[in-house]
Amino acid sequence: MTSVIGIVAAVVLDERNHVLVVRKRGTSSFMQPGGKIEPGEEPLQALVREVYEELGTGFDTTSARALGRYTAAAANEPGHVVDAQLYSVVLDGDPAPQAEIEEMAWVDPHAPGAIELAPLTRHTVLGLARDPV
């Protein structure tokens, strides 16, 4: 049986419409900033915590836009699936890798290149960035 991991993730675009992705220490796939929702936490509350922990910056929650809920194979946990609530957010500062984040990059959603992307990023997030609502 496949285990489901509930997460929340930020879709951050720059002025070129490139997507911010991060890679956690000890892993090879890049993905959206975000993480697991703690018991008793609301998704947006969890996202504020995760974005600050991972990037050292925040965002205005009143301008965060829910993009929907999506599932995909978990990049770093074989046999697991992520159930992700995605939000489009505009960061209120310059992001920099913090805590468990080893590296960050900006990816062109039309031509991501050879960078290894998590399934959710490759199959869902890039499409959302290519065709914003």
N, C-alpha and C positions, 0 to 999 in steps of 0.2 A: 504494500500500500504506500502511496506517495504522501508525504507529509507536506502540509501547506504552511507557509510562513507569511504572516500578515505584515506588510511593510507600507511605508509612505515614502514618496520620492519627489524631488524637485526637478522640474524641467526649466532650466535656466538658459536663455538665449542672449547672445551678445548683439552688438549693433550690426554684425554681418549675418545674423540669424544662425550662427554656429551654436552648437549645443555643448554645455559644460558637462564633462564626464570626469569621474574620479576613479582611482585604483587604490584599493586597500592594501596595506603592507602584507606581503606573503601571498598575494593573488596575482593573476595575470589579466583578468577581464576588467575593462573600464565600464562604469555604470553611472547612474544618476546619484547625486548626493541624497542621502536619506537613510532610513533603516527601520528597524522593528519598532512597532508601537507597543509601549509598555502598558501593563494592566492599569486601567483607569484613565489612560490618556486619550484625548481626542486626536484624530489624525493630524490636524493642523498644528496642534500643540506639540506633537511628537516631531513634526517636520521642523518647527522652529528650533527645538532642542538639537536635532540631528544636524541641521545646516550650520548652526553655531559651533557645535563640537567638531565638525568635519572641515569647515571652511573659515571659521573665525569671524563670520559676519552674520547679519540677520536679513530680514525682509519684512515689509509691511504686510501683515496678515490680511488687512482689509482689501488689498489689491491682488491677493493670491486667487487664482482661478482654478477650480476643479476641472480636470481634464477627463476624469473617468477612472474606472477600476478595471485593471487588466491582469491577466495571469500569464506566466511564462516559466520555463525551467529556471531554477535557481542557478546562477553562475558559479557560485563557490560552495554549494552544498549539494553534491550529487544525490539524486533520488528525491529531491525536494522541489516544490513549486512555490513561486512567490505570487501572492495575491496583493497587487500593488495599487494603492490609491495615488494617482499622479496629480500634481498641482503645478501650474505655471506660476513662477515667482520671479520678481525682479529684486536682486540683491541690493542692499543699501550700503555696501562697501566692496572693496576689492577682495575677492576670495583668495585664500592661500591654504595649502594642505596643512591640516592640523591632526592631532590625535592619531588614529589608525590610518589616515590617508597618506599614502606614499607619493602619489603623483596626481596631477590634474591636467586636463587638456581640453581644447575647444575643437569640436568636430563638425565639419561641414556635413549637414544631413543629406546632401545630394551626392557627395563623394567622400565618404568617411575614410577611404584609404585602407591600409593594412592593419590598423589598430584593432586589437582584440576587444570586441564589445560584448557585454552580457546580452543574452537572448532578448530580454525586455527592451533594452536600448536599441538593439539592431532591428527588431521586428515591430516595435510599437513606437518608441519615442522618436526615432528618426522620421517616421511617417507623420507623426503629429507635428514635428518641426517643419517638414516639407510643405504640409498643407494645414497651416494654422487656421483655426476656426474664427 
